[in-house]
Amino acid sequence: MKSILIVLGLVISFSSYSQLDIKEDKTVETELGDVNIMGTSWISCKEFKEDSTAKYMFMYKNTKYSTINDYKAFWIYNVADFNQLYQVITDQLLKREDKELEITLMNEDKLTLKFTRKGVIQFMVWDGVALSYTYPFKQKHIDKLFGKV
């Protein structure tokens, strides 16, 4: 009987001094778009919603290396910036001119949008250490990526 009381006392004392703060994850993940060319996923966009906030992850295959499958990602942290990025890309692709636009992301990474006269865009990301870049995409790919199709 004495040993049962000791074990019960230990269990109660350990549970009252627990350091784990367990919370339920209420984030809803949605795949918005995926650009798949010739069986390879070159870039995808996922939306993560929690309550009234949303953030967007763009994951892409880094084409800097031809023999290594290297995937990178960058984040857009709100709906207004996500929609503005889509609008800027669409407007610039219609102009069909050589141009580069640089965007500083919230984590201080630099996102460069490289447009060409051929009506394509290439994303380039500088993370402070290395430059990575995507396959060039046309407007139909951008529409699919942003879930506008």
ChimeraX attribute file (.defattr): number of C-alpha atoms within 10 A of each C-alpha:
attribute: neighborCount
match mode: 1-to-1
recipient: residues
	/A:1	5
	/A:2	7
	/A:3	8
	/A:4	9
	/A:5	10
	/A:6	11
	/A:7	11
	/A:8	11
	/A:9	11
	/A:10	11
	/A:11	11
	/A:12	11
	/A:13	11
	/A:14	10
	/A:15	9
	/A:16	8
	/A:17	8
	/A:18	8
	/A:19	8
	/A:20	6
	/A:21	5
	/A:22	6
	/A:23	6
	/A:24	5
	/A:25	7
	/A:26	10
	/A:27	13
	/A:28	11
	/A:29	14
	/A:30	12
	/A:31	15
	/A:32	18
	/A:33	21
	/A:34	21
	/A:35	21
	/A:36	14
	/A:37	10
	/A:38	7
	/A:39	7
	/A:40	9
	/A:41	13
	/A:42	20
	/A:43	24
	/A:44	20
	/A:45	23
	/A:46	20
	/A:47	23
	/A:48	17
	/A:49	16
	/A:50	13
	/A:51	8
	/A:52	5
	/A:53	11
	/A:54	18
	/A:55	17
	/A:56	23
	/A:57	17
	/A:58	19
	/A:59	19
	/A:60	23
	/A:61	21
	/A:62	23
	/A:63	17
	/A:64	14
	/A:65	11
	/A:66	8
	/A:67	7
	/A:68	10
	/A:69	10
	/A:70	13
	/A:71	14
	/A:72	14
	/A:73	15
	/A:74	19
	/A:75	18
	/A:76	19
	/A:77	17
	/A:78	14
	/A:79	14
	/A:80	10
	/A:81	13
	/A:82	16
	/A:83	12
	/A:84	11
	/A:85	16
	/A:86	15
	/A:87	12
	/A:88	12
	/A:89	18
	/A:90	17
	/A:91	11
	/A:92	21
	/A:93	22
	/A:94	12
	/A:95	13
	/A:96	15
	/A:97	15
	/A:98	15
	/A:99	14
	/A:100	16
	/A:101	13
	/A:102	12
	/A:103	14
	/A:104	12
	/A:105	15
	/A:106	11
	/A:107	10
	/A:108	11
	/A:109	16
	/A:110	18
	/A:111	20
	/A:112	18
	/A:113	20
	/A:114	20
	/A:115	24
	/A:116	17
	/A:117	13
	/A:118	11
	/A:119	18
	/A:120	22
	/A:121	28
	/A:122	16
	/A:123	19
	/A:124	19
	/A:125	23
	/A:126	15
	/A:127	15
	/A:128	9
	/A:129	7
	/A:130	7
	/A:131	13
	/A:132	21
	/A:133	21
	/A:134	20
	/A:135	16
	/A:136	16
	/A:137	18
	/A:138	15
	/A:139	15
	/A:140	11
	/A:141	21
	/A:142	22
	/A:143	15
	/A:144	17
	/A:145	23
	/A:146	23
	/A:147	14
	/A:148	12
	/A:149	11
